[in-house]
Structures are given as structure tokens and as C-alpha cells.
Amino acid sequence: MSINLKDELYRGVVTENPIFRIVLGMCPTLATSTSATNAFGMGISVIAVLICSNMVISMLRNIIPGKVRIPAFIVVIATFVTVVDLLIAAFLPSLYEALGIFIPLIVVNCIILGRAEAYAAKNPVLPSIIDGLVMGIGFTASLTLLGSMREFLSSGMIFGYLIAPFKHQFILMILAPGAFITLGLTLAFINFLQSKES
Amino acid sequence: MLSSLLSLLIVSAIFNNVIMAQFLGTCPFLGVSKSIETASGMGLAVIFVMVLANIITYFVQALLVWANVAYLQTLAFILVIAALVQMVEIILKKISPGLYKALGIYLPLITTNCAVLGIALLAVKKNYSLIESIVYSFATALGFLIAIVLFAGVREQLRFSKIPRSMEGFPIALITTGIMALAFMGFAGFKLPF
């Protein structure tokens, strides 16, 4: 079975984009897109957990009885989340401070359990790893896009670099209402593009 | 003591609302808010489970600390919550079919509600005592109920308004929530009289 990496990537980032197309995992999307850096950090953590959990679940797919598969998946996912949580706490304390409760909450992120159930539980190891990677990239790319937009609109910066020195700061964009409104308008824009296409 | 608990109640339910300010539990908030009836059912189920979960995780945390394996917190909490939800479902079915009928379909959905795990973890992080933890979880869940019922009310009206094609569904729901969050921000800086 050969896998076309380019097609897979297109699937993860465009046709099955976890945030914009399937609209899964709203809570971390809204909460961690306050800046491009936070969003990217969250995205990378999710990629790490997604690849590892997809790999292990795919290896165990013939061993785990069907009836207890969901609790078994959750145990696997929670193990990797704990690993990532401890690693970030040890090596990236400022990111740990910014993401806070949302790192342990990767456990209940629908994207991860969703991929485990929909893909890793039915496919061999290598395709599952690639599925985790491309879905993770799709998640990271969309999250970083949202984070950049909010950071730019609020302070004129992206990734902490000054792009446009605004006279006034639009603080609302990094606060809660800004998160909902940015995501709402982005989804509407994507729907609009889609309706133009067809 | 009593006044500090009362202020914890008001702050967690309104000022620091779980949806509007903390982004926890957004999925059921957007998913089960088509009508006021289902929204209030979901809200009541969340109050029930969240308070129970916080009581149990309080003791689980004490046990983990005693056994010197506090790093297993996330794993232990999610398993306890998942088991709790299953048990509540089975017990309700036996002893109170009426309540089960009202809350039943919402219970399985609550396992994936990140607010339940989130609030349990936050209560531990904030070092709350058992009573504080109960008040905190009750108030937070009450805040969820208030937010989802208010939102369902708006959404019922939205059905009768003309909305641009590409804004239908999630986009308009998110923007409505954003405007509601803006209203909730008005509480920021409000001083309690006690």
C-alpha cells in the first residue's frame, strides 16, 4: 500500500481540516489562539500527542476488545498528554503558563479521539502515523492562522514581531469576544469561498 | 467564610463565566442549544455531573498525593469522570426513570465535555477545600446553564431572521456568542458589596 504524501497533506489541511471543515475541538481553538506563538505551541503539542496515540492505538487495534475500546483509547491518549504536559512544564515554562489548563485538556479534545476511532483503529501503523501527522498539521496551520489574525488585529504583531505599528490597540481581539467573532467570520469566509467554487 | 463562598459563587457563575470567559464546554454549548428545552436539560445534567465529579476527584487527588503519584492526575481524573457518568446513567435509570428521561440522552455527551475535567483540574490547581470545590463546581455549572439557556433563546429567534447563506450554522452561532461574551465582559471590574 503506497501513500501519496502530497494527497494526504491536502486531505489534512484542506478537505478534512479539523477546525474549519469538521469543526471539532472548539475549546482549545478559541482559548489558545490569543497569539501566533501560543497557537503554534498548542498545535505542536497536539501533533505530538496525535502521532503517538495514533501509532500505539493502531498497533493495539487487534488486541483491544471492541467493547472497551473507548476507555482503552483514552488511557493511551492520557498517557501521552501527561508526557507532553511534563515536557512543556520542564522546558518551556512560559508556554506552559500561557496554555495552562488546556494542555491536560488535550485528553478530551475531540480531534484526537476522533482520529483514533475513525482511522487508527482500522488501519496499519504507518498510515496511522501519517494520518496523525497531516491532521495535526491541518490543526496547527488553522490554529496559527487564527492566532496570527488575532495577534495582528490587537497589536499589529505576528509571532511577537511588529508588522504594522497601529496607533491604538484593539484589545478586544485577544479577549474572549474576539475569539468567537474571529472564528465565526473565518468560518463564514470559508463557506463563502466554497459556495463560489460550486 | 460564608461571604467568601457567596462571592466565589457569584464570580464563578457570572463574572468568570465558563463559556463566555474561559472557553470550557463550547462543543455542547454550540451543539445542544437549538431549543431552550434541550439547553436546560443539558445544563441541569452538567450541574449534576460536575458537582459529583468535583467531590470524587477531590478524594482521588488526595489519594494520588498520598501515594506520591500526583503526575497521574490527568489519567486518573478522566477515567473517574468517564466511569462516574456511566454509573450515574445506570443508577438514574433504576431509581428515577423520570429524571433519566429528562437527562438521559445528555449524559453520554458530558464525558466529552471538557468543562467537567477542566473544572476538576482547576479546583485542584487553586487548592480549594472540599466545600469550596463543591461551591465552585456548582457555580460554574450554573453559569453554563445560564449561558446555554440565554443562547438557546437567541438562537430560537435567529431561525426567523434572514441570514446570509455563508453565515448560516456555526458562523452566526459563534458571532452571537461573541456578542454575548462582550455583554458578559461588562461585569469585569464590578465590585461585590461584601
Interface residues (C-beta under 8 A of the other chain):
Chain A: V23 M26 C27 L30 A31 P71 I74 V75 A78 T79 V81 T82 D85 L86 I101 P104 L105 V107 V108 N109 C110 L113 L172 L175 A176 P177 G178 A179 F180 I181 L183 G184 L185 L187 A188 F189 N191 F192 Q194 S195
Chain B: M20 A21 Q22 F23 L24 G25 T26 C27 L30 Y71 L72 Q73 T74 L75 I78 L79 A82 T112 N113 C114 L117 G118 L121 L122 K125 P164 R165 S166 M167 E168 F170 P171 I172 A173 L174 I175 T177 G178 I179 A181 L182 F184 M185
